[in-house]
């Protein structure tokens, strides 16, 4: 988020004169938090907040600010997810591996579903292109049908219910 902020500040004078637009690639994880991904969620929530503020601040100059919100994308991050999880687990202390054993197992089980739901990178690129070319771009483009459903459901559910559903899907146990 710091990089996006710095680049945006640097180009704002030109954007004001050209009435250009800003397109940030965020993630559905900027709206829906999941267990075991808190730091990633925090970075995306911050980017979403900055974009929302900028969209209002820059409206007088007719500068549009758009968020692209993909979820899992078919890239090496998801192709190598099991290996990444294993190296993360290896770097944990024995105490943390024991404390989080059931959550790690649940996360491990959820990886194949995430890989199956991953959208092609071309779909993300197409959303960026749409955001850049649209005469009146939307504020947000959620990429992928599963992510659109997830965003709508989580937004409509009471927090306790959405937390429960997310915990079930990601394999977080009811008890330690």
N, CA, C and O atoms as a DFTB+ gen file, in Angstrom:
704 C
 N C O
     1  1       0.827      -1.195       0.000
     2  2       0.000       0.000       0.000
     3  2       0.865       1.251       0.000
     4  3       0.469       2.276      -0.554
     5  1       2.020       1.181       0.603
     6  2       2.910       2.338       0.646
     7  2       3.390       2.683      -0.762
     8  3       3.473       3.857      -1.123
     9  1       3.702       1.665      -1.548
    10  2       4.137       1.891      -2.925
    11  2       3.034       2.513      -3.770
    12  3       3.282       3.447      -4.533
    13  1       1.830       2.001      -3.635
    14  2       0.712       2.549      -4.403
    15  2       0.467       4.007      -4.028
    16  3       0.168       4.840      -4.885
    17  1       0.598       4.302      -2.739
    18  2       0.405       5.675      -2.282
    19  2       1.479       6.589      -2.858
    20  3       1.177       7.685      -3.329
    21  1       2.729       6.144      -2.821
    22  2       3.828       6.971      -3.317
    23  2       3.697       7.241      -4.816
    24  3       3.896       8.371      -5.262
    25  1       3.366       6.217      -5.588
    26  2       3.212       6.401      -7.035
    27  2       2.031       7.316      -7.331
    28  3       2.113       8.179      -8.206
    29  1       0.939       7.130      -6.608
    30  2      -0.237       7.974      -6.825
    31  2       0.083       9.435      -6.537
    32  3      -0.288      10.320      -7.308
    33  1       0.767       9.686      -5.431
    34  2       1.161      11.069      -5.113
    35  2       2.033      11.661      -6.210
    36  3       1.886      12.831      -6.561
    37  1       2.935      10.858      -6.747
    38  2       3.856      11.354      -7.767
    39  2       3.139      11.731      -9.063
    40  3       3.539      12.679      -9.740
    41  1       2.086      10.997      -9.408
    42  2       1.411      11.261     -10.689
    43  2       0.163      12.141     -10.555
    44  3      -0.437      12.508     -11.565
    45  1      -0.233      12.482      -9.340
    46  2      -1.451      13.279      -9.155
    47  2      -1.464      14.602      -9.914
    48  3      -2.502      14.948     -10.478
    49  1      -0.374      15.355      -9.959
    50  2      -0.438      16.600     -10.732
    51  2      -0.835      16.368     -12.191
    52  3      -1.637      17.124     -12.739
    53  1      -0.287      15.341     -12.816
    54  2      -0.632      15.030     -14.211
    55  2      -2.063      14.517     -14.319
    56  3      -2.772      14.830     -15.276
    57  1      -2.483      13.729     -13.336
    58  2      -3.850      13.209     -13.362
    59  2      -4.870      14.337     -13.230
    60  3      -5.934      14.293     -13.847
    61  1      -4.544      15.337     -12.433
    62  2      -5.473      16.462     -12.281
    63  2      -5.659      17.205     -13.600
    64  3      -6.776      17.594     -13.939
    65  1      -4.587      17.401     -14.336
    66  2      -4.714      18.126     -15.607
    67  2      -5.326      17.270     -16.704
    68  3      -5.971      17.801     -17.609
    69  1      -5.138      15.965     -16.645
    70  2      -5.656      15.082     -17.704
    71  2      -6.994      14.453     -17.357
    72  3      -7.619      13.819     -18.206
    73  1      -7.443      14.624     -16.110
    74  2      -8.639      13.944     -15.605
    75  2      -8.536      12.441     -15.869
    76  3      -9.477      11.804     -16.342
    77  1      -7.363      11.902     -15.547
    78  2      -7.104      10.481     -15.729
    79  2      -7.800       9.657     -14.668
    80  3      -8.693      10.136     -13.970
    81  1      -7.379       8.418     -14.559
    82  2      -7.967       7.558     -13.532
    83  2      -6.903       6.700     -12.886
    84  3      -5.825       6.474     -13.437
    85  1      -7.240       6.235     -11.709
    86  2      -6.344       5.394     -10.922
    87  2      -6.997       4.020     -10.800
    88  3      -8.166       3.910     -10.429
    89  1      -6.244       2.990     -11.110
    90  2      -6.741       1.622     -10.981
    91  2      -5.788       0.867     -10.058
    92  3      -4.606       0.707     -10.359
    93  1      -6.322       0.408      -8.936
    94  2      -5.541      -0.377      -7.982
    95  2      -5.964      -1.838      -8.093
    96  3      -7.156      -2.136      -8.172
    97  1      -5.002      -2.741      -8.097
    98  2      -5.321      -4.162      -8.019
    99  2      -5.208      -4.561      -6.557
   100  3      -4.123      -4.575      -5.975
   101  1      -6.343      -4.881      -5.988
   102  2      -6.419      -5.273      -4.585
   103  2      -6.719      -6.759      -4.531
   104  3      -6.027      -7.559      -5.160
   105  1      -7.742      -7.129      -3.787
   106  2      -8.126      -8.528      -3.641
   107  2      -9.458      -8.576      -2.920
   108  3      -9.815      -7.654      -2.187
   109  1     -10.186      -9.656      -3.134
   110  2     -11.393      -9.859      -2.348
   111  2     -11.013      -9.943      -0.870
   112  3     -11.846      -9.721       0.009
   113  1      -9.747     -10.268      -0.609
   114  2      -9.236     -10.323       0.766
   115  2      -9.132      -8.945       1.397
   116  3      -8.785      -8.829       2.572
   117  1      -9.424      -7.909       0.640
   118  2      -9.515      -6.565       1.189
   119  2     -10.906      -6.261       1.718
   120  3     -11.151      -5.196       2.284
   121  1     -11.815      -7.213       1.527
   122  2     -13.174      -7.066       2.055
   123  2     -13.579      -8.239       2.931
   124  3     -14.415      -8.104       3.825
   125  1     -12.970      -9.401       2.660
   126  2     -13.320     -10.619       3.381
   127  2     -12.044     -11.209       3.968
   128  3     -11.177     -11.679       3.231
   129  1     -11.929     -11.184       5.279
   130  2     -10.749     -11.745       5.945
   131  2     -10.916     -13.249       6.118
   132  3     -12.027     -13.754       6.281
   133  1      -9.790     -13.951       6.078
   134  2      -9.805     -15.393       6.297
   135  2      -8.734     -15.762       7.319
   136  3      -7.719     -15.075       7.442
   137  1      -8.968     -16.849       8.049
   138  2      -7.971     -17.282       9.033
   139  2      -6.632     -17.585       8.369
   140  3      -6.586     -18.052       7.231
   141  1      -5.571     -17.322       9.068
   142  2      -4.201     -17.614       8.651
   143  2      -3.662     -16.630       7.603
   144  3      -2.553     -16.811       7.102
   145  1      -4.433     -15.597       7.270
   146  2      -3.975     -14.633       6.264
   147  2      -4.101     -13.192       6.757
   148  3      -4.282     -12.273       5.959
   149  1      -4.005     -13.001       8.059
   150  2      -4.247     -11.685       8.653
   151  2      -3.370     -10.572       8.105
   152  3      -3.870      -9.483       7.824
   153  1      -2.079     -10.817       7.947
   154  2      -1.188      -9.762       7.445
   155  2      -1.552      -9.386       6.009
   156  3      -1.562      -8.209       5.650
   157  1      -1.850     -10.393       5.196
   158  2      -2.256     -10.126       3.810
   159  2      -3.567      -9.345       3.796
   160  3      -3.701      -8.360       3.071
   161  1      -4.541      -9.794       4.607
   162  2      -5.806      -9.071       4.694
   163  2      -5.588      -7.622       5.100
   164  3      -6.198      -6.715       4.532
   165  1      -4.723      -7.402       6.079
   166  2      -4.465      -6.037       6.552
   167  2      -3.951      -5.152       5.425
   168  3      -4.377      -4.005       5.289
   169  1      -3.039      -5.682       4.617
   170  2      -2.489      -4.876       3.517
   171  2      -3.568      -4.542       2.492
   172  3      -3.589      -3.438       1.946
   173  1      -4.458      -5.488       2.231
   174  2      -5.516      -5.252       1.239
   175  2      -6.619      -4.364       1.795
   176  3      -7.158      -3.530       1.068
   177  1      -6.967      -4.524       3.071
   178  2      -7.946      -3.622       3.687
   179  2      -7.418      -2.186       3.635
   180  3      -8.183      -1.254       3.383
   181  1      -6.127      -2.004       3.869
   182  2      -5.527      -0.666       3.819
   183  2      -5.617      -0.081       2.419
   184  3      -5.969       1.087       2.256
   185  1      -5.306      -0.870       1.421
   186  2      -5.389      -0.392       0.040
   187  2      -6.820      -0.014      -0.315
   188  3      -7.052       1.001      -0.972
   189  1      -7.771      -0.822       0.114
   190  2      -9.181      -0.529      -0.160
   191  2      -9.607       0.780       0.517
   192  3     -10.317       1.592      -0.075
   193  1      -9.169       0.970       1.751
   194  2      -9.502       2.207       2.457
   195  2      -8.905       3.428       1.785
   196  3      -9.560       4.463       1.662
   197  1      -7.646       3.304       1.345
   198  2      -7.011       4.424       0.652
   199  2      -7.751       4.730      -0.646
   200  3      -7.988       5.894      -0.968
   201  1      -8.114       3.693      -1.386
   202  2      -8.822       3.904      -2.648
   203  2     -10.179       4.555      -2.414
   204  3     -10.563       5.467      -3.146
   205  1     -10.906       4.095      -1.402
   206  2     -12.216       4.698      -1.106
   207  2     -12.067       6.175      -0.756
   208  3     -12.847       7.007      -1.218
   209  1     -11.061       6.500       0.063
   210  2     -10.835       7.904       0.429
   211  2     -10.436       8.731      -0.791
   212  3     -10.956       9.827      -0.998
   213  1      -9.522       8.211      -1.588
   214  2      -9.089       8.943      -2.783
   215  2     -10.235       9.162      -3.769
   216  3     -10.333      10.219      -4.392
   217  1     -11.102       8.153      -3.907
   218  2     -12.233       8.285      -4.837
   219  2     -13.061       9.514      -4.482
   220  3     -13.501      10.247      -5.367
   221  1     -13.274       9.740      -3.179
   222  2     -14.060      10.904      -2.755
   223  2     -13.239      12.184      -2.850
   224  3     -13.739      13.211      -3.308
   225  1     -11.974      12.127      -2.417
   226  2     -11.113      13.316      -2.428
   227  2     -10.874      13.850      -3.834
   228  3     -10.813      15.063      -4.039
   229  1     -10.738      12.951      -4.800
   230  2     -10.363      13.365      -6.149
   231  2     -11.557      13.603      -7.067
   232  3     -11.382      13.992      -8.222
   233  1     -12.766      13.372      -6.567
   234  2     -13.972      13.591      -7.369
   235  2     -14.061      15.010      -7.946
   236  3     -14.495      15.156      -9.088
   237  1     -13.669      16.070      -7.207
   238  2     -13.763      17.407      -7.794
   239  2     -12.933      17.579      -9.084
   240  3     -13.241      18.438      -9.911
   241  1     -11.899      16.773      -9.246
   242  2     -11.063      16.845     -10.463
   243  2     -11.490      15.817     -11.500
   244  3     -10.839      15.648     -12.531
   245  1     -12.602      15.126     -11.210
   246  2     -13.122      14.091     -12.097
   247  2     -12.123      12.952     -12.334
   248  3     -12.083      12.340     -13.401
   249  1     -11.322      12.695     -11.297
   250  2     -10.389      11.571     -11.343
   251  2     -11.102      10.372     -10.716
   252  3     -11.468      10.396      -9.541
   253  1     -11.287       9.351     -11.498
   254  2     -11.953       8.143     -11.002
   255  2     -10.922       7.204     -10.378
   256  3      -9.805       7.062     -10.876
   257  1     -11.320       6.572      -9.284
   258  2     -10.457       5.613      -8.596
   259  2     -11.197       4.280      -8.578
   260  3     -12.331       4.183      -8.110
   261  1     -10.528       3.262      -9.099
   262  2     -11.158       1.955      -9.293
   263  2     -10.346       0.878      -8.576
   264  3      -9.115       0.917      -8.556
   265  1     -11.056      -0.076      -7.991
   266  2     -10.421      -1.235      -7.366
   267  2     -10.736      -2.491      -8.171
   268  3     -11.892      -2.744      -8.510
   269  1      -9.722      -3.263      -8.472
   270  2      -9.889      -4.590      -9.058
   271  2      -9.726      -5.565      -7.899
   272  3      -8.725      -5.520      -7.184
   273  1     -10.707      -6.450      -7.710
   274  2     -10.709      -7.346      -6.561
   275  2     -10.784      -8.812      -6.994
   276  3     -11.848      -9.428      -6.941
   277  1      -9.657      -9.356      -7.417
   278  2      -9.665     -10.798      -7.696
   279  2      -9.554     -11.569      -6.394
   280  3      -9.186     -11.016      -5.358
   281  1      -9.867     -12.809      -6.457
   282  2      -9.603     -13.709      -5.331
   283  2      -8.403     -14.538      -5.727
   284  3      -7.392     -14.007      -6.186
   285  1      -8.518     -15.838      -5.550
   286  2      -7.432     -16.710      -5.970
   287  2      -7.269     -16.575      -7.482
   288  3      -8.237     -16.641      -8.240
   289  1      -6.035     -16.386      -7.891
   290  2      -5.724     -16.250      -9.308
   291  2      -4.750     -17.360      -9.677
   292  3      -3.834     -17.678      -8.919
   293  1      -4.959     -17.938     -10.840
   294  2      -4.142     -19.064     -11.281
   295  2      -2.727     -18.592     -11.613
   296  3      -2.369     -18.373     -12.770
   297  1      -1.948     -18.448     -10.555
   298  2      -0.550     -18.046     -10.675
   299  2       0.280     -18.982      -9.795
   300  3      -0.257     -19.876      -9.141
   301  1       1.583     -18.765      -9.790
   302  2       2.467     -19.612      -8.992
   303  2       2.136     -19.573      -7.507
   304  3       2.396     -20.538      -6.789
   305  1       1.568     -18.474      -7.042
   306  2       1.221     -18.392      -5.613
   307  2       0.308     -19.548      -5.237
   308  3       0.534     -20.205      -4.221
   309  1      -0.727     -19.810      -6.045
   310  2      -1.647     -20.902      -5.732
   311  2      -1.125     -22.240      -6.218
   312  3      -1.392     -23.265      -5.590
   313  1      -0.392     -22.259      -7.315
   314  2       0.188     -23.529      -7.776
   315  2       1.171     -24.089      -6.748
   316  3       1.291     -25.306      -6.609
   317  1       1.874     -23.213      -6.029
   318  2       2.875     -23.621      -5.041
   319  2       2.368     -23.498      -3.601
   320  3       3.169     -23.514      -2.667
   321  1       1.075     -23.379      -3.413
   322  2       0.513     -23.107      -2.090
   323  2       0.864     -24.187      -1.071
   324  3       1.164     -23.872       0.080
   325  1       0.833     -25.435      -1.472
   326  2       1.138     -26.506      -0.515
   327  2       2.598     -26.432      -0.060
   328  3       2.895     -26.606       1.122
   329  1       3.502     -26.172      -1.003
   330  2       4.918     -26.048      -0.660
   331  2       5.149     -24.850       0.252
   332  3       5.907     -24.931       1.218
   333  1       4.494     -23.746      -0.061
   334  2       4.625     -22.544       0.760
   335  2       4.103     -22.804       2.170
   336  3       4.720     -22.392       3.152
   337  1       2.967     -23.489       2.266
   338  2       2.422     -23.815       3.586
   339  2       3.405     -24.682       4.362
   340  3       3.651     -24.438       5.543
   341  1       3.961     -25.682       3.712
   342  2       4.898     -26.573       4.412
   343  2       6.124     -25.812       4.910
   344  3       6.580     -26.047       6.029
   345  1       6.662     -24.906       4.100
   346  2       7.838     -24.146       4.555
   347  2       7.469     -23.192       5.682
   348  3       8.279     -22.952       6.578
   349  1       6.261     -22.648       5.650
   350  2       5.795     -21.783       6.734
   351  2       5.661     -22.586       8.023
   352  3       6.078     -22.138       9.091
   353  1       5.081     -23.759       7.914
   354  2       4.904     -24.614       9.094
   355  2       6.270     -25.007       9.661
   356  3       6.457     -25.014      10.878
   357  1       7.214     -25.330       8.795
   358  2       8.561     -25.693       9.260
   359  2       9.234     -24.556      10.015
   360  3      10.028     -24.793      10.926
   361  1       8.917     -23.322       9.635
   362  2       9.553     -22.177      10.288
   363  2       8.897     -21.810      11.620
   364  3       9.411     -20.969      12.358
   365  1       7.775     -22.432      11.922
   366  2       7.070     -22.153      13.181
   367  2       7.763     -22.866      14.336
   368  3       8.464     -23.861      14.150
   369  1       7.549     -22.338      15.513
   370  2       8.060     -23.031      16.699
   371  2       7.223     -24.289      16.920
   372  3       6.104     -24.400      16.420
   373  1       7.773     -25.217      17.661
   374  2       7.048     -26.443      17.984
   375  2       5.748     -26.101      18.710
   376  3       4.704     -26.706      18.468
   377  1       5.837     -25.120      19.603
   378  2       4.637     -24.708      20.348
   379  2       3.541     -24.231      19.399
   380  3       2.384     -24.628      19.541
   381  1       3.894     -23.382      18.433
   382  2       2.886     -22.862      17.506
   383  2       2.361     -23.945      16.572
   384  3       1.179     -23.953      16.230
   385  1       3.237     -24.859      16.157
   386  2       2.763     -25.969      15.320
   387  2       1.734     -26.802      16.089
   388  3       0.750     -27.269      15.517
   389  1       1.970     -26.979      17.376
   390  2       1.037     -27.743      18.207
   391  2      -0.265     -26.964      18.410
   392  3      -1.354     -27.511      18.242
   393  1      -0.146     -25.690      18.771
   394  2      -1.332     -24.861      19.002
   395  2      -2.226     -24.761      17.768
   396  3      -3.452     -24.789      17.875
   397  1      -1.605     -24.645      16.604
   398  2      -2.348     -24.410      15.365
   399  2      -2.461     -25.653      14.483
   400  3      -2.816     -25.541      13.310
   401  1      -2.168     -26.817      15.018
   402  2      -2.147     -28.046      14.207
   403  2      -3.458     -28.268      13.453
   404  3      -3.441     -28.572      12.260
   405  1      -4.566     -28.123      14.124
   406  2      -5.860     -28.365      13.463
   407  2      -6.176     -27.287      12.436
   408  3      -6.774     -27.578      11.400
   409  1      -5.785     -26.051      12.707
   410  2      -6.015     -24.995      11.725
   411  2      -5.121     -25.174      10.497
   412  3      -5.544     -24.935       9.366
   413  1      -3.903     -25.591      10.734
   414  2      -2.987     -25.861       9.618
   415  2      -3.546     -27.000       8.767
   416  3      -3.530     -26.933       7.538
   417  1      -4.039     -28.038       9.428
   418  2      -4.633     -29.164       8.695
   419  2      -5.846     -28.705       7.888
   420  3      -6.023     -29.118       6.742
   421  1      -6.671     -27.861       8.476
   422  2      -7.832     -27.324       7.764
   423  2      -7.420     -26.477       6.573
   424  3      -8.007     -26.574       5.495
   425  1      -6.413     -25.651       6.775
   426  2      -5.927     -24.806       5.676
   427  2      -5.380     -25.688       4.554
   428  3      -5.629     -25.435       3.375
   429  1      -4.636     -26.723       4.935
   430  2      -4.078     -27.656       3.956
   431  2      -5.204     -28.278       3.116
   432  3      -5.079     -28.411       1.899
   433  1      -6.305     -28.656       3.785
   434  2      -7.440     -29.257       3.079
   435  2      -8.146     -28.255       2.164
   436  3      -8.752     -28.648       1.167
   437  1      -8.073     -26.968       2.497
   438  2      -8.778     -25.959       1.692
   439  2      -8.001     -25.556       0.436
   440  3      -8.571     -24.941      -0.466
   441  1      -6.729     -25.888       0.367
   442  2      -5.907     -25.471      -0.776
   443  2      -6.452     -26.007      -2.102
   444  3      -6.547     -25.234      -3.056
   445  1      -6.815     -27.291      -2.212
   446  2      -7.338     -27.762      -3.497
   447  2      -8.583     -27.002      -3.970
   448  3      -8.734     -26.749      -5.165
   449  1      -9.464     -26.643      -3.054
   450  2     -10.647     -25.860      -3.430
   451  2     -10.225     -24.491      -3.945
   452  3     -10.733     -24.021      -4.963
   453  1      -9.297     -23.855      -3.244
   454  2      -8.811     -22.550      -3.691
   455  2      -8.177     -22.654      -5.069
   456  3      -8.380     -21.782      -5.913
   457  1      -7.421     -23.702      -5.299
   458  2      -6.789     -23.895      -6.610
   459  2      -7.851     -24.115      -7.691
   460  3      -7.717     -23.625      -8.812
   461  1      -8.899     -24.851      -7.346
   462  2      -9.975     -25.116      -8.310
   463  2     -10.735     -23.828      -8.652
   464  3     -11.145     -23.627      -9.795
   465  1     -10.916     -22.966      -7.659
   466  2     -11.667     -21.723      -7.861
   467  2     -10.826     -20.601      -8.467
   468  3     -11.360     -19.554      -8.833
   469  1      -9.536     -20.811      -8.572
   470  2      -8.637     -19.757      -9.072
   471  2      -9.038     -19.332     -10.482
   472  3      -9.249     -20.162     -11.365
   473  1      -9.134     -18.025     -10.667
   474  2      -9.492     -17.484     -11.984
   475  2      -8.225     -17.312     -12.821
   476  3      -7.148     -17.085     -12.271
   477  1      -8.346     -17.419     -14.133
   478  2      -7.181     -17.202     -14.987
   479  2      -6.668     -15.764     -14.851
   480  3      -7.453     -14.833     -14.670
   481  1      -5.366     -15.596     -14.938
   482  2      -4.772     -14.251     -14.871
   483  2      -5.343     -13.360     -15.960
   484  3      -5.460     -12.149     -15.767
   485  1      -5.699     -13.935     -17.097
   486  2      -6.292     -13.152     -18.190
   487  2      -7.609     -12.498     -17.768
   488  3      -7.947     -11.420     -18.257
   489  1      -8.354     -13.139     -16.867
   490  2      -9.606     -12.550     -16.383
   491  2      -9.334     -11.298     -15.558
   492  3     -10.066     -10.313     -15.645
   493  1      -8.275     -11.348     -14.760
   494  2      -7.890     -10.175     -13.974
   495  2      -7.462      -9.052     -14.922
   496  3      -7.868      -7.901     -14.762
   497  1      -6.634      -9.405     -15.914
   498  2      -6.173      -8.405     -16.890
   499  2      -7.351      -7.797     -17.645
   500  3      -7.359      -6.595     -17.911
   501  1      -8.342      -8.612     -17.990
   502  2      -9.521      -8.102     -18.701
   503  2     -10.293      -7.111     -17.833
   504  3     -10.825      -6.123     -18.340
   505  1     -10.355      -7.370     -16.529
   506  2     -11.034      -6.431     -15.631
   507  2     -10.277      -5.114     -15.543
   508  3     -10.888      -4.046     -15.503
   509  1      -8.955      -5.185     -15.513
   510  2      -8.148      -3.962     -15.508
   511  2      -8.405      -3.179     -16.796
   512  3      -8.585      -1.961     -16.765
   513  1      -8.419      -3.878     -17.913
   514  2      -8.667      -3.205     -19.192
   515  2     -10.047      -2.553     -19.208
   516  3     -10.195      -1.419     -19.664
   517  1     -11.044      -3.260     -18.715
   518  2     -12.392      -2.691     -18.641
   519  2     -12.396      -1.428     -17.778
   520  3     -12.987      -0.415     -18.154
   521  1     -11.739      -1.494     -16.628
   522  2     -11.686      -0.341     -15.721
   523  2     -11.000       0.851     -16.381
   524  3     -11.374       1.999     -16.142
   525  1     -10.009       0.579     -17.201
   526  2      -9.291       1.661     -17.882
   527  2     -10.066       2.241     -19.063
   528  3      -9.966       3.436     -19.341
   529  1     -10.830       1.415     -19.750
   530  2     -11.515       1.854     -20.971
   531  2     -12.948       2.350     -20.752
   532  3     -13.460       3.126     -21.558
   533  1     -13.592       1.914     -19.681
   534  2     -15.003       2.253     -19.458
   535  2     -15.186       3.766     -19.352
   536  3     -14.397       4.464     -18.714
   537  1     -16.228       4.242     -19.981
   538  2     -16.521       5.674     -19.894
   539  2     -16.847       6.059     -18.454
   540  3     -16.404       7.098     -17.966
   541  1     -17.615       5.223     -17.786
   542  2     -17.963       5.430     -16.376
   543  2     -17.647       4.140     -15.620
   544  3     -18.534       3.318     -15.387
   545  1     -16.396       3.970     -15.242
   546  2     -16.033       2.719     -14.566
   547  2     -16.694       2.607     -13.195
   548  3     -16.960       3.605     -12.525
   549  1     -16.947       1.370     -12.804
   550  2     -17.465       1.122     -11.462
   551  2     -16.343       1.369     -10.459
   552  3     -15.170       1.415     -10.828
   553  1     -16.703       1.524      -9.219
   554  2     -15.700       1.714      -8.163
   555  2     -14.951       0.416      -7.891
   556  3     -13.783       0.441      -7.504
   557  1     -15.626      -0.731      -8.096
   558  2     -15.035      -2.034      -7.807
   559  2     -15.410      -3.029      -8.897
   560  3     -16.532      -3.043      -9.404
   561  1     -14.430      -3.859      -9.237
   562  2     -14.651      -4.992     -10.132
   563  2     -14.189      -6.242      -9.394
   564  3     -12.990      -6.465      -9.222
   565  1     -15.143      -7.051      -8.963
   566  2     -14.814      -8.318      -8.310
   567  2     -14.636      -9.336      -9.431
   568  3     -15.543      -9.546     -10.236
   569  1     -13.469      -9.965      -9.479
   570  2     -13.134     -10.871     -10.573
   571  2     -13.461     -12.306     -10.171
   572  3     -12.985     -12.795      -9.146
   573  1     -14.269     -12.971     -10.975
   574  2     -14.613     -14.369     -10.745
   575  2     -15.958     -14.525     -10.084
   576  3     -16.275     -13.835      -9.115
   577  1     -16.753     -15.442     -10.616
   578  2     -18.113     -15.656     -10.105
   579  2     -18.102     -16.064      -8.620
   580  3     -18.894     -15.546      -7.833
   581  1     -17.216     -16.982      -8.240
   582  2     -17.175     -17.422      -6.842
   583  2     -16.858     -16.254      -5.913
   584  3     -17.422     -16.162      -4.823
   585  1     -15.970     -15.371      -6.330
   586  2     -15.617     -14.204      -5.517
   587  2     -16.775     -13.213      -5.441
   588  3     -16.990     -12.586      -4.404
   589  1     -17.520     -13.073      -6.534
   590  2     -18.683     -12.190      -6.529
   591  2     -19.735     -12.700      -5.553
   592  3     -20.335     -11.923      -4.810
   593  1     -19.952     -14.013      -5.562
   594  2     -20.918     -14.610      -4.636
   595  2     -20.427     -14.434      -3.198
   596  3     -21.200     -14.066      -2.314
   597  1     -19.145     -14.698      -2.971
   598  2     -18.573     -14.564      -1.627
   599  2     -18.729     -13.131      -1.117
   600  3     -19.149     -12.926       0.022
   601  1     -18.403     -12.158      -1.930
   602  2     -18.503     -10.758      -1.505
   603  2     -19.952     -10.389      -1.182
   604  3     -20.221      -9.707      -0.193
   605  1     -20.874     -10.841      -2.017
   606  2     -22.281     -10.519      -1.791
   607  2     -22.806     -11.187      -0.519
   608  3     -23.495     -10.557       0.283
   609  1     -22.475     -12.462      -0.344
   610  2     -22.965     -13.183       0.834
   611  2     -22.386     -12.623       2.125
   612  3     -23.115     -12.387       3.089
   613  1     -21.083     -12.413       2.142
   614  2     -20.449     -11.902       3.363
   615  2     -20.976     -10.503       3.679
   616  3     -21.172     -10.160       4.845
   617  1     -21.204      -9.703       2.650
   618  2     -21.737      -8.361       2.865
   619  2     -23.161      -8.355       3.400
   620  3     -23.572      -7.412       4.075
   621  1     -23.918      -9.418       3.095
   622  2     -25.323      -9.473       3.500
   623  2     -25.538     -10.222       4.811
   624  3     -26.573     -10.055       5.458
   625  1     -24.575     -11.039       5.204
   626  2     -24.738     -11.861       6.414
   627  2     -24.345     -11.098       7.665
   628  3     -23.510     -10.196       7.614
   629  1     -24.954     -11.465       8.798
   630  2     -24.443     -10.951      10.070
   631  2     -23.005     -11.466      10.250
   632  3     -22.669     -12.553       9.781
   633  1     -22.178     -10.696      10.918
   634  2     -20.766     -11.046      11.089
   635  2     -20.579     -12.418      11.708
   636  3     -19.731     -13.184      11.249
   637  1     -21.342     -12.748      12.732
   638  2     -21.177     -14.046      13.390
   639  2     -21.416     -15.195      12.412
   640  3     -20.721     -16.210      12.462
   641  1     -22.383     -15.037      11.536
   642  2     -22.683     -16.088      10.567
   643  2     -21.593     -16.180       9.501
   644  3     -21.153     -17.276       9.154
   645  1     -21.158     -15.033       8.985
   646  2     -20.095     -15.087       7.965
   647  2     -18.805     -15.632       8.557
   648  3     -18.091     -16.381       7.889
   649  1     -18.491     -15.273       9.793
   650  2     -17.310     -15.837      10.457
   651  2     -17.413     -17.356      10.531
   652  3     -16.444     -18.064      10.253
   653  1     -18.579     -17.851      10.902
   654  2     -18.777     -19.298      11.036
   655  2     -18.600     -19.989       9.682
   656  3     -17.924     -21.014       9.594
   657  1     -19.191     -19.444       8.648
   658  2     -19.074     -20.039       7.312
   659  2     -17.618     -20.045       6.853
   660  3     -17.137     -21.053       6.336
   661  1     -16.925     -18.944       7.035
   662  2     -15.523     -18.863       6.617
   663  2     -14.673     -19.841       7.420
   664  3     -13.791     -20.497       6.868
   665  1     -14.935     -19.939       8.723
   666  2     -14.179     -20.901       9.538
   667  2     -14.410     -22.331       9.059
   668  3     -13.469     -23.123       9.018
   669  1     -15.631     -22.670       8.700
   670  2     -15.927     -24.019       8.207
   671  2     -15.206     -24.273       6.889
   672  3     -14.568     -25.312       6.718
   673  1     -15.306     -23.334       5.964
   674  2     -14.690     -23.510       4.645
   675  2     -13.171     -23.619       4.744
   676  3     -12.547     -24.374       3.998
   677  1     -12.583     -22.864       5.667
   678  2     -11.113     -22.883       5.789
   679  2     -10.626     -23.906       6.802
   680  3      -9.425     -23.997       7.055
   681  1     -11.537     -24.679       7.387
   682  2     -11.149     -25.771       8.247
   683  2     -10.729     -25.392       9.648
   684  3     -10.002     -26.147      10.294
   685  1     -11.161     -24.252      10.134
   686  2     -10.827     -23.875      11.507
   687  2     -11.736     -24.669      12.447
   688  3     -12.959     -24.626      12.313
   689  1     -11.144     -25.387      13.392
   690  2     -11.942     -26.218      14.287
   691  2     -12.787     -25.388      15.251
   692  3     -12.478     -24.229      15.529
   693  1     -13.841     -25.991      15.747
   694  2     -14.690     -25.305      16.727
   695  2     -13.961     -25.136      18.044
   696  3     -14.191     -24.169      18.770
   697  1     -13.082     -26.078      18.352
   698  2     -12.316     -26.038      19.601
   699  2     -10.860     -26.332      19.285
   700  3     -10.564     -26.976      18.279
   701  1      -9.935     -25.863      20.140
   702  2      -8.501     -26.118      19.867
   703  2      -8.139     -27.593      19.810
   704  3      -6.977     -27.936      19.590
